[in-house]
Each structure stands twice: as structure tokens, then as C-alpha cells.
Amino acid sequence: IWQKSRAVADDELRSNPASPRLWLVRFQDALAPLARGELGRQEFEAGALAAENLEPTREALAEAARLLERLGEELAREIPLRRRATGLRADDLTADELVALANHSQHQLARALKNQALLYPAGGNDRLALLLAAEQTLDRVRTQLSDEDPLLRQMQLDLAESLRLLGRFDQASELLSPLGAEGNEPAVRLRAQAEQVR
């Protein structure tokens, strides 16, 4: 199924290279190896995947990170051009839609980095470097989001998790406290409370 998912995206990218919606196809294409790698990481943590069989999981997460980084770089170049463009086609994504996609791609990049980190032993340099990269990515994008953006809460939760994994418990707790309070969506509140327990 993973291969079929990638094949559909590849077919679309090759057969419709001028499609204004290819940004979305590329984003979805990057999510397939990310989901595959995250599943492998979970199987490893649960003891269903041996350490010597981790290479496909590492490769999937590395590919997802590569695809998301490239997408982010290209979106960063495209957004200023789109803001100046006039006469967009009906299917073209607006500059604001590309900004939202860029934010989502950075969020998923941080997820890929965190999953990569968790494949390495605690306290090791590889794990630390990847967790720091995830934290910096989340923190950078989080500061650019408005309070009304639904992505903000998810990024705050993921940032708190990265801070916990880095051993910065006070910072994580400070970030989680308002998210676990009444008034937040139940899914956000419960995840924040669970992360506080951790």
C-alpha cells in the first residue's frame, strides 16, 4: 500500500507537470514515507521490530524529511512571487494557501525529525541533534501563527513533547498548562494532560 500511494503521486507529478495543485500532491507524497517510518518507530518501541531491522524505517523517515525540506524551500521561493502575481487561474493556490501549506510541511518535517531521533539511544549526539532540529523548526513556525490558527495548538503540543524528550521539563510544563485547561478542544486538552503526566 505504501508503494501504491507513492506510485499514484508519481503518476500525477509526471502526467500533469503544469497542474497548480501539484504542491498538494507533493505534500501528500511526503506523508507516505513519514507514516511508514513512524509506524516502524512505534513497532521498534513496542519490541515488534528488532534494532538490526531498522534500516527501512530510517530510510523512510530520511526520505520524508528530504521531501518536506525541499518542498519548504520551494514554497519559500514561490510565496513572494505569488503575492505579486496578478490574474491567478481558478485552480491556483493563493499566497495565503501556500503559506498554510508551508506551515503544515514544516510541522510534518519536525515530526519526521522527532521520529528519526527516537530511533537513536537516549543521550546520544544523533538523538540530541535531531530533537533540537525538531524543536527549532516547531518554535520558528509557531511564532508566525495567529492564535486562531488550528495548527498552533498541534505545534505547541509537539513542541512540548520535544522539550520533554530534551529533558527541559519546566519549559514543556509551562507550554502545556494553558493547553490542558478548560476551553480548549477535548482532543487538545486530553493530549496536553497526558503529556503533563509524562
C-alpha positions as CSV (number, residue, x, y, z in Angstrom):
1,I,0.0,0.0,0.0
2,W,2.9,2.4,0.7
3,Q,4.3,1.8,-2.8
4,K,0.9,2.2,-4.4
5,S,0.5,5.6,-2.6
6,R,3.8,6.8,-3.9
7,A,3.0,5.5,-7.4
8,V,-0.2,7.5,-7.5
9,A,1.7,10.7,-6.6
10,D,4.5,9.9,-9.0
11,D,2.0,9.3,-11.9
12,E,0.3,12.6,-11.1
13,L,3.5,14.5,-11.0
14,R,4.7,13.1,-14.3
15,S,1.4,13.3,-16.2
16,N,0.3,16.8,-15.0
17,P,3.5,18.8,-14.5
18,A,1.7,22.1,-15.0
19,S,-1.1,21.4,-12.6
20,P,-1.5,24.2,-10.0
21,R,-2.3,21.6,-7.4
22,L,1.0,19.7,-7.5
23,W,2.1,21.4,-4.3
24,L,-0.6,19.4,-2.5
25,V,0.3,16.1,-4.3
26,R,4.0,16.6,-3.3
27,F,2.9,17.2,0.3
28,Q,0.8,14.0,0.4
29,D,3.7,12.1,-1.3
30,A,6.0,13.1,1.6
31,L,3.5,12.0,4.2
32,A,3.6,8.3,3.0
33,P,7.2,7.6,3.9
34,L,6.7,9.6,7.1
35,A,3.7,7.4,8.1
36,R,5.7,4.3,7.2
37,G,8.7,5.4,9.2
38,E,6.5,6.4,12.2
39,L,4.9,3.0,12.2
40,G,8.3,1.3,12.1
41,R,9.4,3.5,15.1
42,Q,6.4,2.5,17.1
43,E,6.9,-1.2,16.3
44,F,10.5,-0.8,17.4
45,E,9.5,0.8,20.7
46,A,6.9,-2.0,21.2
47,G,9.5,-4.6,20.6
48,A,7.9,-5.9,17.4
49,L,10.9,-4.7,15.3
50,A,14.5,-5.6,16.1
51,A,17.2,-3.0,16.0
52,E,19.0,-4.8,13.2
53,N,15.9,-4.4,11.0
54,L,15.6,-0.6,11.5
55,E,17.2,0.5,8.2
56,P,14.0,0.6,6.1
57,T,12.4,2.7,8.9
58,R,15.4,5.1,9.0
59,E,15.4,5.4,5.2
60,A,11.6,6.2,5.1
61,L,12.0,8.9,7.7
62,A,15.1,10.4,6.0
63,E,13.2,10.4,2.6
64,A,10.2,12.1,4.2
65,A,12.4,14.7,5.8
66,R,14.2,15.3,2.5
67,L,10.9,15.7,0.6
68,L,9.5,18.1,3.2
69,E,12.7,20.2,3.3
70,R,12.7,20.5,-0.5
71,L,9.0,21.4,-0.5
72,G,9.5,24.0,2.2
73,E,12.4,25.6,0.3
74,E,10.5,25.8,-2.9
75,L,7.4,27.2,-1.2
76,A,9.6,29.9,0.5
77,R,10.7,31.0,-3.0
78,E,7.2,30.7,-4.5
79,I,5.2,32.6,-1.9
80,P,6.7,36.1,-2.6
81,L,6.2,35.6,-6.3
82,R,2.6,34.5,-5.7
83,R,1.9,37.6,-3.6
84,R,3.0,39.8,-6.5
85,A,1.2,37.8,-9.2
86,T,-1.9,39.0,-10.9
87,G,-4.5,37.0,-12.8
88,L,-4.3,33.7,-11.0
89,R,-6.0,30.8,-12.6
90,A,-9.1,29.4,-10.9
91,D,-7.2,26.4,-9.5
92,D,-4.1,28.2,-8.5
93,L,-3.3,28.3,-4.8
94,T,-3.2,31.8,-3.3
95,A,-0.2,33.1,-1.4
96,D,-2.1,32.6,1.9
97,E,-2.9,29.0,0.9
98,L,0.8,28.4,0.1
99,V,1.8,29.9,3.5
100,A,-0.6,27.5,5.2
101,L,0.8,24.6,3.2
102,A,4.4,25.7,4.1
103,N,3.5,25.8,7.8
104,H,2.0,22.3,7.6
105,S,5.0,21.0,5.8
106,Q,7.3,22.4,8.5
107,H,5.1,20.8,11.1
108,Q,5.4,17.4,9.4
109,L,9.2,17.9,8.9
110,A,9.5,18.3,12.7
111,R,7.5,15.1,13.2
112,A,9.9,13.3,10.8
113,L,12.9,14.6,12.7
114,K,11.4,13.6,16.1
115,N,10.7,10.1,14.8
116,Q,14.3,9.8,13.5
117,A,15.6,11.0,16.9
118,L,13.7,8.3,18.7
119,L,15.5,5.6,16.8
120,Y,18.7,6.5,18.5
121,P,19.7,5.8,22.1
122,A,18.8,8.4,24.7
123,G,21.6,10.8,25.5
124,G,23.4,10.2,22.2
125,N,24.5,13.0,19.9
126,D,22.4,11.9,16.9
127,R,19.2,11.9,19.1
128,L,20.0,15.3,20.6
129,A,20.8,16.9,17.2
130,L,17.5,15.7,15.6
131,L,15.4,16.7,18.6
132,L,17.0,20.1,18.6
133,A,16.3,20.5,14.9
134,A,12.6,19.4,15.5
135,E,12.3,21.9,18.4
136,Q,13.8,24.8,16.4
137,T,11.5,24.1,13.4
138,L,8.4,24.0,15.6
139,D,9.3,27.1,17.6
140,R,10.1,29.1,14.5
141,V,6.8,28.4,12.7
142,R,4.8,28.6,15.9
143,T,5.7,32.2,16.4
144,Q,4.4,33.1,13.0
145,L,0.9,31.6,13.6
146,S,-2.1,33.5,14.8
147,D,-3.9,32.4,17.9
148,E,-6.9,31.4,15.7
149,D,-4.8,29.1,13.5
150,P,-5.9,25.5,14.3
151,L,-2.3,24.3,13.6
152,L,-1.0,26.4,16.5
153,R,-2.2,24.1,19.2
154,Q,-0.8,21.0,17.5
155,M,2.6,22.7,17.1
156,Q,2.5,23.7,20.8
157,L,1.8,20.1,21.8
158,D,4.6,18.7,19.6
159,L,7.0,21.4,20.8
160,A,6.2,20.4,24.4
161,E,6.9,16.8,23.6
162,S,10.2,17.7,22.0
163,L,11.1,19.8,25.1
164,R,10.3,16.8,27.3
165,L,12.4,14.5,25.3
166,L,15.2,17.0,25.6
167,G,14.8,16.9,29.4
168,R,13.6,20.5,29.6
169,F,10.6,19.7,31.7
170,D,9.8,23.1,33.2
171,Q,9.6,24.6,29.7
172,A,7.4,21.8,28.5
173,S,5.1,22.1,31.5
174,E,4.8,25.9,31.0
175,L,3.7,25.4,27.4
176,L,1.3,22.6,28.3
177,S,-0.5,24.3,31.3
178,P,-2.8,26.6,29.2
179,L,-3.5,23.8,26.7
180,G,-4.8,21.4,29.4
181,A,-7.2,24.0,30.7
182,E,-11.0,24.1,30.1
183,G,-11.9,26.0,26.9
184,N,-9.6,24.0,24.6
185,E,-10.9,21.3,22.3
186,P,-11.2,18.0,24.2
187,A,-8.5,16.3,21.9
188,V,-6.0,19.1,22.7
189,R,-6.8,19.2,26.4
190,L,-6.5,15.5,26.8
191,R,-3.3,15.2,24.9
192,A,-1.8,18.1,26.9
193,Q,-2.8,16.5,30.2
194,A,-1.3,13.2,29.1
195,E,1.9,15.0,28.1
196,Q,1.9,16.7,31.5
197,V,1.8,13.3,33.2
198,R,4.8,12.1,31.1
